[in-house]
Amino acid sequence: MLVVILPAEDMVVNSYYLRRNLIANEREALLAQLRQFCDEWEQLPTMAVPEPIQHAPLDPFLLSGFISSFQISIENVQATGLLANVWEVAGLKRNEVRIAGVLNWFLDPCESHGQKHKLCSSLLECISQNIRNETNIISMSQFPVSQNLCSKLGQARYRAVTEICPLGERESRVDIEINGECILLFIEVKIDAQQGESQLARYHNIAQIKSQGRPWGVIYLTPDGDLPEDAHALSNTISLSWGSVSDSLIQCGMSLKEGRISNEK
């Protein structure tokens, strides 16, 4: 077997020429790609340059007059009290107990708002609308929101109370209970707090026992209106968002306003 051993100088020379050939081949390939890019670039259609938009010069005197008149209009509206935020002044913020108390005031027919059952009926009508439109409402056919029930609220006696233990059990304190001749509702108010262990299941069982044959339901009131997964199988239990509650109160207020206007004509 013949073994040829090249001198070190020859190995260096061969390595040099090998690298030079590789660089030359890469250069030719790059030049070919560049030629192809330039050829295809020339074939692209030319795009029309849009003409610059001519803006009218700003008149400083007109702008100053507009700002002055706008400021006067804002001050006039502020003077009417329409921009006052009573909730901000009340300092409710995200306090669940305080906010539940305000909601209870709206829903109780004997409170000083003087609207009797109308606000509570509007909330039930809003729930009925959500049941027809939303798919995340569970056990929709069993929740008591029929038109017949809404009409009965105007004739029946009921009250709304906060922080109540329906069956005397301290570990099951309901935020709002609406209890009357024709209905029993539990409202669990949530803003930032998490649901307690089996909380809705306990409220569901308590409401079913306390209802004694009356229409009953449990409302889980949260910012997003989502019902926890462990409550999906509970009958007569729905989720509701704070936005829906706000819409029901606004709708009721608009109806009352329209009724007053029609009576004045």
DAKA-V491038 format. One record per pair of residues at least 24 apart in sequence whose C-alpha atoms are under 7 Angstrom apart, sorted by sequence separation. I is the first residue (numbers start at 1). J is the second residue. D is the distance in whole Angstrom. If there is no record, write none. Layout:
# DAKA-V491038
i->I j->J d->D
i->I j->J d->D
This chain:
# DAKA-V491038
i->157 j->181 d->6
i->156 j->181 d->6
i->156 j->182 d->7
i->184 j->211 d->6
i->121 j->150 d->5
i->184 j->214 d->7
i->201 j->231 d->7
i->183 j->214 d->6
i->184 j->215 d->6
i->185 j->216 d->6
i->186 j->217 d->6
i->187 j->218 d->6
i->188 j->219 d->6
i->189 j->220 d->7
i->190 j->221 d->6
i->191 j->222 d->6
i->200 j->231 d->7
i->182 j->214 d->6
i->183 j->215 d->5
i->184 j->216 d->5
i->185 j->217 d->5
i->186 j->218 d->5
i->187 j->219 d->5
i->188 j->220 d->5
i->189 j->221 d->5
i->190 j->222 d->5
i->191 j->223 d->6
i->182 j->215 d->7
i->183 j->216 d->6
i->184 j->217 d->7
i->185 j->218 d->6
i->186 j->219 d->6
i->187 j->220 d->6
i->188 j->221 d->6
i->189 j->222 d->7
i->187 j->221 d->7
i->117 j->153 d->6
i->117 j->154 d->6
i->109 j->159 d->7
i->108 j->159 d->6
i->108 j->160 d->5
i->107 j->160 d->6
i->104 j->160 d->6
i->104 j->161 d->7
i->104 j->162 d->7
i->101 j->162 d->7
i->144 j->215 d->6
i->104 j->176 d->7
i->144 j->216 d->6
i->144 j->217 d->7
i->143 j->217 d->6
i->100 j->175 d->7
i->100 j->189 d->7
i->96 j->189 d->7
i->142 j->235 d->7
i->143 j->236 d->5
i->96 j->190 d->7
i->138 j->232 d->6
i->142 j->236 d->5
i->143 j->237 d->7
i->96 j->191 d->6
i->139 j->235 d->5
i->94 j->191 d->7
i->139 j->236 d->6
i->139 j->237 d->7
i->138 j->237 d->7
i->138 j->238 d->6
i->137 j->238 d->6
i->137 j->239 d->6
i->123 j->245 d->7
i->126 j->248 d->6
i->123 j->248 d->5
i->122 j->248 d->6
i->122 j->249 d->7
i->119 j->249 d->6
i->122 j->252 d->6
i->119 j->252 d->6
